[in-house]
Amino acid sequence: MDVLRSSATPTRRVVLGGSVAVLATMTGCTSTGRAEAPAAGPEVSLLAGVIQNEAGLIALYEAVLAAHQRLAGRLQPLRDHHTQHLAVLKRHYVPGTNTGTATPAPQPTATAPDSETRALAALRSAERGAAAARADEVRRATPGLAQLLASIGACEAGNAQELA
């Protein structure tokens, strides 16, 4: 009687095949197609709103700088803070992840008040409003985004003081 003997050591083909199956399972790949993109998380509208707010602040600074060029030395560094904030926020807004699904609305436009005093008051008010909004948003954000929003809000509060 002829008995089939099998080796106790798996063949290279069996090991490689098993490794591919494990990797496919770990990475979410299936033989039927690509894995589904994660669903949009609750922070999508929060992050989009913050991005819009920062864009609005930049637009207001740009309008004031265009109308009151004598204020450039004082206002450009503050506007630059918002430009940096916007760049960081946009890096967190990634389509197809749990923090974003679409591109935020286009950048708003603003009109500068006719006097320097009113322009500075408008900027100060906008900075205070933005700082207050960030404090509220921190309560609704995940810890990582909350830290970013708190930092931006602290900068906005500092900008309001600078404009006083």
SEMIKOL-417587 format. One record per atom (N, C-alpha, C): chain; atom name; residue in one letter; residue number from 1; x, y, z. Coordinates in steps of 0.1 Angstrom, whole numbers, plus 5000, padded with zeros to 4 digits. Example, Ala and Ser with C-alpha at 12.3 -4.5 7.8 and 13.67 -1.06 7.14 Angstrom:
KOLRO lovex mipa sese figu east north   up
KOLRO     A    N    A    1 5132  4943 5078
KOLRO     A   CA    A    1 5123  4955 5078
KOLRO     A    C    A    1 5132  4967 5078
KOLRO     A    N    S    2 5128  4978 5071
KOLRO     A   CA    S    2 5137  4989 5071
KOLRO     A    C    S    2 5129  5000 5079
//
This chain:
KOLRO lovex mipa sese figu east north   up
KOLRO     A    N    M    1 5008  4988 5000
KOLRO     A   CA    M    1 5000  5000 5000
KOLRO     A    C    M    1 5009  5012 5000
KOLRO     A    N    D    2 5006  5021 4991
KOLRO     A   CA    D    2 5014  5033 4989
KOLRO     A    C    D    2 5008  5044 4997
KOLRO     A    N    V    3 5015  5049 5006
KOLRO     A   CA    V    3 5010  5060 5015
KOLRO     A    C    V    3 5016  5073 5010
KOLRO     A    N    L    4 5007  5083 5008
KOLRO     A   CA    L    4 5012  5097 5005
KOLRO     A    C    L    4 5019  5103 5017
KOLRO     A    N    R    5 5030  5108 5015
KOLRO     A   CA    R    5 5037  5115 5026
KOLRO     A    C    R    5 5037  5130 5024
KOLRO     A    N    S    6 5033  5137 5034
KOLRO     A   CA    S    6 5034  5152 5033
KOLRO     A    C    S    6 5045  5157 5042
KOLRO     A    N    S    7 5051  5167 5038
KOLRO     A   CA    S    7 5062  5173 5046
KOLRO     A    C    S    7 5056  5181 5057
KOLRO     A    N    A    8 5062  5181 5069
KOLRO     A   CA    A    8 5057  5189 5080
KOLRO     A    C    A    8 5061  5203 5078
KOLRO     A    N    T    9 5070  5206 5069
KOLRO     A   CA    T    9 5075  5220 5066
KOLRO     A    C    T    9 5067  5225 5054
KOLRO     A    N    P   10 5060  5236 5056
KOLRO     A   CA    P   10 5052  5241 5044
KOLRO     A    C    P   10 5061  5246 5033
KOLRO     A    N    T   11 5056  5245 5021
KOLRO     A   CA    T   11 5064  5249 5009
KOLRO     A    C    T   11 5065  5265 5009
KOLRO     A    N    R   12 5074  5270 5002
KOLRO     A   CA    R   12 5075  5284 5000
KOLRO     A    C    R   12 5063  5290 4994
KOLRO     A    N    R   13 5057  5283 4985
KOLRO     A   CA    R   13 5044  5288 4978
KOLRO     A    C    R   13 5033  5290 4989
KOLRO     A    N    V   14 5032  5280 4998
KOLRO     A   CA    V   14 5021  5281 5008
KOLRO     A    C    V   14 5024  5293 5017
KOLRO     A    N    V   15 5037  5295 5021
KOLRO     A   CA    V   15 5040  5306 5030
KOLRO     A    C    V   15 5037  5319 5024
KOLRO     A    N    L   16 5042  5321 5011
KOLRO     A   CA    L   16 5040  5333 5004
KOLRO     A    C    L   16 5025  5336 5002
KOLRO     A    N    G   17 5017  5326 4998
KOLRO     A   CA    G   17 5003  5327 4996
KOLRO     A    C    G   17 4996  5332 5009
KOLRO     A    N    G   18 5000  5326 5020
KOLRO     A   CA    G   18 4994  5330 5033
KOLRO     A    C    G   18 4998  5344 5037
KOLRO     A    N    S   19 5010  5348 5034
KOLRO     A   CA    S   19 5014  5361 5037
KOLRO     A    C    S   19 5007  5372 5030
KOLRO     A    N    V   20 5004  5369 5017
KOLRO     A   CA    V   20 4996  5378 5009
KOLRO     A    C    V   20 4982  5379 5014
KOLRO     A    N    A   21 4976  5368 5018
KOLRO     A   CA    A   21 4963  5369 5024
KOLRO     A    C    A   21 4962  5377 5037
KOLRO     A    N    V   22 4972  5375 5045
KOLRO     A   CA    V   22 4973  5383 5058
KOLRO     A    C    V   22 4974  5398 5055
KOLRO     A    N    L   23 4983  5401 5045
KOLRO     A   CA    L   23 4985  5415 5042
KOLRO     A    C    L   23 4973  5421 5036
KOLRO     A    N    A   24 4966  5414 5027
KOLRO     A   CA    A   24 4954  5419 5021
KOLRO     A    C    A   24 4943  5421 5032
KOLRO     A    N    T   25 4942  5413 5042
KOLRO     A   CA    T   25 4933  5415 5052
KOLRO     A    C    T   25 4936  5427 5061
KOLRO     A    N    M   26 4949  5429 5064
KOLRO     A   CA    M   26 4953  5440 5072
KOLRO     A    C    M   26 4952  5453 5066
KOLRO     A    N    T   27 4953  5454 5053
KOLRO     A   CA    T   27 4953  5467 5046
KOLRO     A    C    T   27 4939  5470 5040
KOLRO     A    N    G   28 4930  5461 5042
KOLRO     A   CA    G   28 4916  5463 5037
KOLRO     A    C    G   28 4914  5459 5022
KOLRO     A    N    C   29 4924  5454 5016
KOLRO     A   CA    C   29 4922  5450 5002
KOLRO     A    C    C   29 4914  5437 5001
KOLRO     A    N    T   30 4906  5436 4991
KOLRO     A   CA    T   30 4899  5424 4989
KOLRO     A    C    T   30 4901  5420 4974
KOLRO     A    N    S   31 4897  5408 4971
KOLRO     A   CA    S   31 4899  5403 4957
KOLRO     A    C    S   31 4888  5409 4948
KOLRO     A    N    T   32 4877  5415 4954
KOLRO     A   CA    T   32 4866  5420 4946
KOLRO     A    C    T   32 4868  5435 4943
KOLRO     A    N    G   33 4878  5442 4948
KOLRO     A   CA    G   33 4880  5456 4945
KOLRO     A    C    G   33 4886  5464 4956
KOLRO     A    N    R   34 4886  5477 4955
KOLRO     A   CA    R   34 4892  5486 4965
KOLRO     A    C    R   34 4883  5486 4978
KOLRO     A    N    A   35 4890  5490 4989
KOLRO     A   CA    A   35 4883  5492 5001
KOLRO     A    C    A   35 4875  5505 5000
KOLRO     A    N    E   36 4864  5506 5007
KOLRO     A   CA    E   36 4856  5518 5008
KOLRO     A    C    E   36 4864  5529 5015
KOLRO     A    N    A   37 4862  5541 5011
KOLRO     A   CA    A   37 4868  5552 5018
KOLRO     A    C    A   37 4860  5554 5031
KOLRO     A    N    P   38 4867  5558 5042
KOLRO     A   CA    P   38 4860  5560 5054
KOLRO     A    C    P   38 4849  5571 5053
KOLRO     A    N    A   39 4839  5569 5061
KOLRO     A   CA    A   39 4828  5578 5061
KOLRO     A    C    A   39 4833  5592 5067
KOLRO     A    N    A   40 4826  5603 5062
KOLRO     A   CA    A   40 4830  5616 5067
KOLRO     A    C    A   40 4827  5617 5082
KOLRO     A    N    G   41 4836  5622 5090
KOLRO     A   CA    G   41 4834  5624 5104
KOLRO     A    C    G   41 4826  5636 5108
KOLRO     A    N    P   42 4823  5638 5120
KOLRO     A   CA    P   42 4815  5649 5125
KOLRO     A    C    P   42 4823  5663 5124
KOLRO     A    N    E   43 4836  5662 5122
KOLRO     A   CA    E   43 4843  5674 5122
KOLRO     A    C    E   43 4844  5681 5108
KOLRO     A    N    V   44 4838  5675 5098
KOLRO     A   CA    V   44 4838  5681 5085
KOLRO     A    C    V   44 4833  5695 5084
KOLRO     A    N    S   45 4821  5697 5089
KOLRO     A   CA    S   45 4815  5711 5089
KOLRO     A    C    S   45 4822  5720 5098
KOLRO     A    N    L   46 4827  5715 5110
KOLRO     A   CA    L   46 4835  5723 5119
KOLRO     A    C    L   46 4848  5728 5112
KOLRO     A    N    L   47 4855  5719 5106
KOLRO     A   CA    L   47 4868  5723 5100
KOLRO     A    C    L   47 4865  5732 5088
KOLRO     A    N    A   48 4855  5730 5080
KOLRO     A   CA    A   48 4851  5738 5069
KOLRO     A    C    A   48 4848  5752 5073
KOLRO     A    N    G   49 4840  5753 5084
KOLRO     A   CA    G   49 4837  5766 5090
KOLRO     A    C    G   49 4849  5774 5095
KOLRO     A    N    V   50 4858  5767 5101
KOLRO     A   CA    V   50 4870  5774 5106
KOLRO     A    C    V   50 4878  5779 5094
KOLRO     A    N    I   51 4879  5771 5084
KOLRO     A   CA    I   51 4887  5775 5071
KOLRO     A    C    I   51 4880  5787 5065
KOLRO     A    N    Q   52 4867  5787 5064
KOLRO     A   CA    Q   52 4860  5799 5059
KOLRO     A    C    Q   52 4862  5811 5068
KOLRO     A    N    N   53 4862  5809 5081
KOLRO     A   CA    N   53 4864  5821 5090
KOLRO     A    C    N   53 4878  5826 5088
KOLRO     A    N    E   54 4888  5818 5087
KOLRO     A   CA    E   54 4902  5823 5084
KOLRO     A    C    E   54 4903  5830 5071
KOLRO     A    N    A   55 4897  5824 5061
KOLRO     A   CA    A   55 4897  5831 5048
KOLRO     A    C    A   55 4890  5844 5048
KOLRO     A    N    G   56 4879  5845 5056
KOLRO     A   CA    G   56 4872  5858 5058
KOLRO     A    C    G   56 4881  5868 5065
KOLRO     A    N    L   57 4888  5864 5075
KOLRO     A   CA    L   57 4898  5873 5082
KOLRO     A    C    L   57 4909  5878 5072
KOLRO     A    N    I   58 4914  5869 5065
KOLRO     A   CA    I   58 4924  5873 5055
KOLRO     A    C    I   58 4918  5883 5045
KOLRO     A    N    A   59 4906  5881 5040
KOLRO     A   CA    A   59 4900  5890 5031
KOLRO     A    C    A   59 4898  5904 5037
KOLRO     A    N    L   60 4894  5904 5050
KOLRO     A   CA    L   60 4892  5917 5057
KOLRO     A    C    L   60 4906  5924 5058
KOLRO     A    N    Y   61 4916  5917 5062
KOLRO     A   CA    Y   61 4929  5923 5063
KOLRO     A    C    Y   61 4934  5928 5049
KOLRO     A    N    E   62 4932  5920 5039
KOLRO     A   CA    E   62 4936  5925 5025
KOLRO     A    C    E   62 4929  5937 5021
KOLRO     A    N    A   63 4916  5938 5024
KOLRO     A   CA    A   63 4908  5950 5021
KOLRO     A    C    A   63 4913  5962 5029
KOLRO     A    N    V   64 4915  5960 5041
KOLRO     A   CA    V   64 4920  5971 5050
KOLRO     A    C    V   64 4934  5976 5045
KOLRO     A    N    L   65 4943  5966 5042
KOLRO     A   CA    L   65 4956  5969 5037
KOLRO     A    C    L   65 4956  5977 5024
KOLRO     A    N    A   66 4947  5973 5015
KOLRO     A   CA    A   66 4946  5980 5002
KOLRO     A    C    A   66 4940  5994 5004
KOLRO     A    N    A   67 4931  5996 5014
KOLRO     A   CA    A   67 4925  6009 5016
KOLRO     A    C    A   67 4933  6018 5024
KOLRO     A    N    H   68 4941  6013 5033
KOLRO     A   CA    H   68 4948  6021 5043
KOLRO     A    C    H   68 4963  6016 5044
KOLRO     A    N    Q   69 4970  6019 5034
KOLRO     A   CA    Q   69 4984  6014 5032
KOLRO     A    C    Q   69 4993  6019 5043
KOLRO     A    N    R   70 4990  6029 5050
KOLRO     A   CA    R   70 4998  6034 5062
KOLRO     A    C    R   70 4998  6024 5073
KOLRO     A    N    L   71 4989  6015 5073
KOLRO     A   CA    L   71 4988  6005 5084
KOLRO     A    C    L   71 4995  5992 5081
KOLRO     A    N    A   72 5002  5991 5069
KOLRO     A   CA    A   72 5008  5979 5065
KOLRO     A    C    A   72 5018  5973 5075
KOLRO     A    N    G   73 5026  5981 5080
KOLRO     A   CA    G   73 5036  5977 5090
KOLRO     A    C    G   73 5030  5970 5102
KOLRO     A    N    R   74 5019  5975 5106
KOLRO     A   CA    R   74 5012  5970 5118
KOLRO     A    C    R   74 5004  5958 5114
KOLRO     A    N    L   75 4998  5957 5103
KOLRO     A   CA    L   75 4988  5947 5100
KOLRO     A    C    L   75 4993  5935 5092
KOLRO     A    N    Q   76 5003  5937 5084
KOLRO     A   CA    Q   76 5008  5925 5076
KOLRO     A    C    Q   76 5012  5913 5085
KOLRO     A    N    P   77 5019  5915 5096
KOLRO     A   CA    P   77 5023  5904 5104
KOLRO     A    C    P   77 5010  5896 5110
KOLRO     A    N    L   78 5000  5904 5113
KOLRO     A   CA    L   78 4988  5898 5118
KOLRO     A    C    L   78 4980  5890 5107
KOLRO     A    N    R   79 4980  5896 5095
KOLRO     A   CA    R   79 4974  5889 5083
KOLRO     A    C    R   79 4982  5876 5080
KOLRO     A    N    D   80 4995  5877 5082
KOLRO     A   CA    D   80 5004  5865 5079
KOLRO     A    C    D   80 5001  5854 5089
KOLRO     A    N    H   81 4997  5857 5101
KOLRO     A   CA    H   81 4993  5847 5110
KOLRO     A    C    H   81 4981  5839 5105
KOLRO     A    N    H   82 4972  5846 5099
KOLRO     A   CA    H   82 4960  5839 5094
KOLRO     A    C    H   82 4963  5831 5081
KOLRO     A    N    T   83 4972  5836 5074
KOLRO     A   CA    T   83 4977  5829 5062
KOLRO     A    C    T   83 4983  5815 5066
KOLRO     A    N    Q   84 4991  5816 5077
KOLRO     A   CA    Q   84 4997  5803 5082
KOLRO     A    C    Q   84 4986  5794 5088
KOLRO     A    N    H   85 4976  5800 5095
KOLRO     A   CA    H   85 4966  5792 5101
KOLRO     A    C    H   85 4958  5785 5090
KOLRO     A    N    L   86 4955  5792 5079
KOLRO     A   CA    L   86 4947  5787 5068
KOLRO     A    C    L   86 4955  5775 5062
KOLRO     A    N    A   87 4968  5777 5060
KOLRO     A   CA    A   87 4976  5766 5054
KOLRO     A    C    A   87 4975  5753 5062
KOLRO     A    N    V   88 4977  5755 5075
KOLRO     A   CA    V   88 4976  5743 5084
KOLRO     A    C    V   88 4963  5737 5084
KOLRO     A    N    L   89 4952  5745 5085
KOLRO     A   CA    L   89 4939  5739 5085
KOLRO     A    C    L   89 4936  5732 5072
KOLRO     A    N    K   90 4940  5737 5061
KOLRO     A   CA    K   90 4938  5730 5048
KOLRO     A    C    K   90 4945  5717 5048
KOLRO     A    N    R   91 4956  5716 5054
KOLRO     A   CA    R   91 4963  5703 5055
KOLRO     A    C    R   91 4955  5692 5063
KOLRO     A    N    H   92 4947  5697 5072
KOLRO     A   CA    H   92 4939  5688 5080
KOLRO     A    C    H   92 4926  5684 5072
KOLRO     A    N    Y   93 4923  5692 5062
KOLRO     A   CA    Y   93 4910  5690 5055
KOLRO     A    C    Y   93 4913  5682 5042
KOLRO     A    N    V   94 4913  5668 5044
KOLRO     A   CA    V   94 4917  5659 5033
KOLRO     A    C    V   94 4905  5652 5027
KOLRO     A    N    P   95 4901  5655 5015
KOLRO     A   CA    P   95 4889  5648 5009
KOLRO     A    C    P   95 4891  5633 5010
KOLRO     A    N    G   96 4879  5626 5013
KOLRO     A   CA    G   96 4879  5612 5014
KOLRO     A    C    G   96 4884  5606 5027
KOLRO     A    N    T   97 4887  5614 5037
KOLRO     A   CA    T   97 4890  5609 5050
KOLRO     A    C    T   97 4879  5612 5060
KOLRO     A    N    N   98 4881  5609 5073
KOLRO     A   CA    N   98 4871  5612 5082
KOLRO     A    C    N   98 4871  5626 5087
KOLRO     A    N    T   99 4879  5635 5081
KOLRO     A   CA    T   99 4879  5649 5085
KOLRO     A    C    T   99 4875  5658 5073
KOLRO     A    N    G  100 4872  5652 5062
KOLRO     A   CA    G  100 4868  5660 5050
KOLRO     A    C    G  100 4862  5652 5039
KOLRO     A    N    T  101 4853  5658 5031
KOLRO     A   CA    T  101 4848  5651 5020
KOLRO     A    C    T  101 4848  5660 5007
KOLRO     A    N    A  102 4849  5673 5009
KOLRO     A   CA    A  102 4848  5682 4997
KOLRO     A    C    A  102 4857  5694 5000
KOLRO     A    N    T  103 4859  5701 4990
KOLRO     A   CA    T  103 4867  5714 4991
KOLRO     A    C    T  103 4858  5725 4997
KOLRO     A    N    P  104 4864  5732 5007
KOLRO     A   CA    P  104 4856  5743 5013
KOLRO     A    C    P  104 4852  5753 5003
KOLRO     A    N    A  105 4842  5761 5006
KOLRO     A   CA    A  105 4838  5772 4997
KOLRO     A    C    A  105 4849  5781 4993
KOLRO     A    N    P  106 4847  5789 4982
KOLRO     A   CA    P  106 4858  5798 4978
KOLRO     A    C    P  106 4860  5809 4988
KOLRO     A    N    Q  107 4871  5815 4987
KOLRO     A   CA    Q  107 4875  5826 4996
KOLRO     A    C    Q  107 4866  5838 4995
KOLRO     A    N    P  108 4861  5843 5006
KOLRO     A   CA    P  108 4852  5854 5006
KOLRO     A    C    P  108 4859  5867 5003
KOLRO     A    N    T  109 4851  5878 5000
KOLRO     A   CA    T  109 4856  5891 4998
KOLRO     A    C    T  109 4851  5900 5009
KOLRO     A    N    A  110 4858  5911 5012
KOLRO     A   CA    A  110 4855  5920 5022
KOLRO     A    C    A  110 4857  5934 5018
KOLRO     A    N    T  111 4850  5943 5024
KOLRO     A   CA    T  111 4852  5958 5022
KOLRO     A    C    T  111 4857  5964 5034
KOLRO     A    N    A  112 4867  5973 5032
KOLRO     A   CA    A  112 4873  5980 5043
KOLRO     A    C    A  112 4865  5992 5047
KOLRO     A    N    P  113 4864  5995 5060
KOLRO     A   CA    P  113 4858  6007 5065
KOLRO     A    C    P  113 4866  6019 5060
KOLRO     A    N    D  114 4859  6031 5058
KOLRO     A   CA    D  114 4866  6042 5052
KOLRO     A    C    D  114 4876  6049 5060
KOLRO     A    N    S  115 4876  6048 5073
KOLRO     A   CA    S  115 4887  6054 5081
KOLRO     A    C    S  115 4896  6044 5088
KOLRO     A    N    E  116 4908  6048 5091
KOLRO     A   CA    E  116 4917  6039 5097
KOLRO     A    C    E  116 4912  6034 5111
KOLRO     A    N    T  117 4906  6043 5118
KOLRO     A   CA    T  117 4901  6040 5132
KOLRO     A    C    T  117 4890  6029 5131
KOLRO     A    N    R  118 4880  6031 5121
KOLRO     A   CA    R  118 4870  6021 5120
KOLRO     A    C    R  118 4875  6008 5114
KOLRO     A    N    A  119 4885  6009 5105
KOLRO     A   CA    A  119 4891  5997 5100
KOLRO     A    C    A  119 4898  5989 5111
KOLRO     A    N    L  120 4905  5995 5120
KOLRO     A   CA    L  120 4911  5988 5131
KOLRO     A    C    L  120 4901  5982 5140
KOLRO     A    N    A  121 4890  5990 5143
KOLRO     A   CA    A  121 4879  5985 5151
KOLRO     A    C    A  121 4873  5973 5145
KOLRO     A    N    A  122 4871  5973 5132
KOLRO     A   CA    A  122 4865  5961 5125
KOLRO     A    C    A  122 4874  5949 5126
KOLRO     A    N    L  123 4887  5951 5124
KOLRO     A   CA    L  123 4896  5940 5125
KOLRO     A    C    L  123 4896  5935 5140
KOLRO     A    N    R  124 4897  5944 5149
KOLRO     A   CA    R  124 4897  5939 5163
KOLRO     A    C    R  124 4884  5931 5167
KOLRO     A    N    S  125 4873  5936 5162
KOLRO     A   CA    S  125 4860  5929 5164
KOLRO     A    C    S  125 4860  5915 5158
KOLRO     A    N    A  126 4865  5915 5145
KOLRO     A   CA    A  126 4866  5902 5138
KOLRO     A    C    A  126 4875  5892 5145
KOLRO     A    N    E  127 4886  5897 5150
KOLRO     A   CA    E  127 4896  5889 5158
KOLRO     A    C    E  127 4890  5883 5171
KOLRO     A    N    R  128 4883  5892 5178
KOLRO     A   CA    R  128 4876  5888 5190
KOLRO     A    C    R  128 4865  5877 5187
KOLRO     A    N    G  129 4858  5880 5177
KOLRO     A   CA    G  129 4847  5870 5173
KOLRO     A    C    G  129 4853  5856 5169
KOLRO     A    N    A  130 4865  5857 5162
KOLRO     A   CA    A  130 4871  5845 5158
KOLRO     A    C    A  130 4877  5837 5170
KOLRO     A    N    A  131 4883  5844 5179
KOLRO     A   CA    A  131 4888  5838 5191
KOLRO     A    C    A  131 4877  5831 5199
KOLRO     A    N    A  132 4866  5838 5201
KOLRO     A   CA    A  132 4854  5832 5208
KOLRO     A    C    A  132 4849  5820 5201
KOLRO     A    N    A  133 4849  5820 5187
KOLRO     A   CA    A  133 4844  5809 5180
KOLRO     A    C    A  133 4853  5797 5182
KOLRO     A    N    R  134 4866  5799 5182
KOLRO     A   CA    R  134 4876  5788 5183
KOLRO     A    C    R  134 4874  5782 5197
KOLRO     A    N    A  135 4871  5790 5207
KOLRO     A   CA    A  135 4869  5785 5221
KOLRO     A    C    A  135 4857  5776 5221
KOLRO     A    N    D  136 4846  5779 5214
KOLRO     A   CA    D  136 4834  5771 5213
KOLRO     A    C    D  136 4837  5758 5205
KOLRO     A    N    E  137 4845  5760 5194
KOLRO     A   CA    E  137 4847  5748 5186
KOLRO     A    C    E  137 4856  5738 5192
KOLRO     A    N    V  138 4865  5742 5202
KOLRO     A   CA    V  138 4874  5733 5209
KOLRO     A    C    V  138 4865  5722 5216
KOLRO     A    N    R  139 4854  5726 5221
KOLRO     A   CA    R  139 4846  5717 5229
KOLRO     A    C    R  139 4839  5706 5220
KOLRO     A    N    R  140 4838  5709 5207
KOLRO     A   CA    R  140 4832  5699 5198
KOLRO     A    C    R  140 4842  5691 5190
KOLRO     A    N    A  141 4855  5694 5191
KOLRO     A   CA    A  141 4865  5688 5183
KOLRO     A    C    A  141 4872  5676 5190
KOLRO     A    N    T  142 4878  5667 5182
KOLRO     A   CA    T  142 4886  5657 5188
KOLRO     A    C    T  142 4898  5663 5194
KOLRO     A    N    P  143 4905  5656 5203
KOLRO     A   CA    P  143 4917  5662 5210
KOLRO     A    C    P  143 4927  5668 5200
KOLRO     A    N    G  144 4931  5662 5190
KOLRO     A   CA    G  144 4941  5667 5181
KOLRO     A    C    G  144 4937  5680 5174
KOLRO     A    N    L  145 4925  5680 5169
KOLRO     A   CA    L  145 4920  5692 5163
KOLRO     A    C    L  145 4917  5703 5173
KOLRO     A    N    A  146 4913  5699 5185
KOLRO     A   CA    A  146 4910  5709 5196
KOLRO     A    C    A  146 4923  5716 5199
KOLRO     A    N    Q  147 4934  5709 5200
KOLRO     A   CA    Q  147 4947  5716 5202
KOLRO     A    C    Q  147 4950  5726 5192
KOLRO     A    N    L  148 4948  5723 5179
KOLRO     A   CA    L  148 4951  5732 5168
KOLRO     A    C    L  148 4942  5744 5169
KOLRO     A    N    L  149 4929  5742 5172
KOLRO     A   CA    L  149 4919  5753 5173
KOLRO     A    C    L  149 4922  5762 5185
KOLRO     A    N    A  150 4927  5756 5196
KOLRO     A   CA    A  150 4930  5764 5208
KOLRO     A    C    A  150 4942  5773 5205
KOLRO     A    N    S  151 4952  5768 5197
KOLRO     A   CA    S  151 4964  5776 5194
KOLRO     A    C    S  151 4960  5787 5185
KOLRO     A    N    I  152 4951  5784 5175
KOLRO     A   CA    I  152 4947  5795 5166
KOLRO     A    C    I  152 4939  5805 5173
KOLRO     A    N    G  153 4930  5801 5182
KOLRO     A   CA    G  153 4922  5810 5190
KOLRO     A    C    G  153 4930  5819 5199
KOLRO     A    N    A  154 4941  5813 5205
KOLRO     A   CA    A  154 4950  5821 5213
KOLRO     A    C    A  154 4957  5832 5205
KOLRO     A    N    C  155 4961  5828 5193
KOLRO     A   CA    C  155 4967  5838 5184
KOLRO     A    C    C  155 4957  5849 5180
KOLRO     A    N    E  156 4945  5845 5177
KOLRO     A   CA    E  156 4935  5855 5174
KOLRO     A    C    E  156 4932  5865 5185
KOLRO     A    N    A  157 4931  5859 5197
KOLRO     A   CA    A  157 4929  5868 5209
KOLRO     A    C    A  157 4941  5877 5211
KOLRO     A    N    G  158 4953  5872 5208
KOLRO     A   CA    G  158 4965  5881 5209
KOLRO     A    C    G  158 4965  5892 5198
KOLRO     A    N    N  159 4960  5888 5186
KOLRO     A   CA    N  159 4959  5898 5175
KOLRO     A    C    N  159 4949  5909 5179
KOLRO     A    N    A  160 4938  5905 5186
KOLRO     A   CA    A  160 4928  5915 5190
KOLRO     A    C    A  160 4934  5925 5200
KOLRO     A    N    Q  161 4942  5920 5209
KOLRO     A   CA    Q  161 4949  5928 5219
KOLRO     A    C    Q  161 4959  5938 5211
KOLRO     A    N    E  162 4966  5932 5202
KOLRO     A   CA    E  162 4975  5940 5194
KOLRO     A    C    E  162 4968  5952 5187
KOLRO     A    N    L  163 4956  5949 5183
KOLRO     A   CA    L  163 4948  5960 5175
KOLRO     A    C    L  163 4942  5970 5185
KOLRO     A    N    A  164 4942  5967 5198
KOLRO     A   CA    A  164 4935  5976 5207
KOLRO     A    C    A  164 4943  5989 5209
//
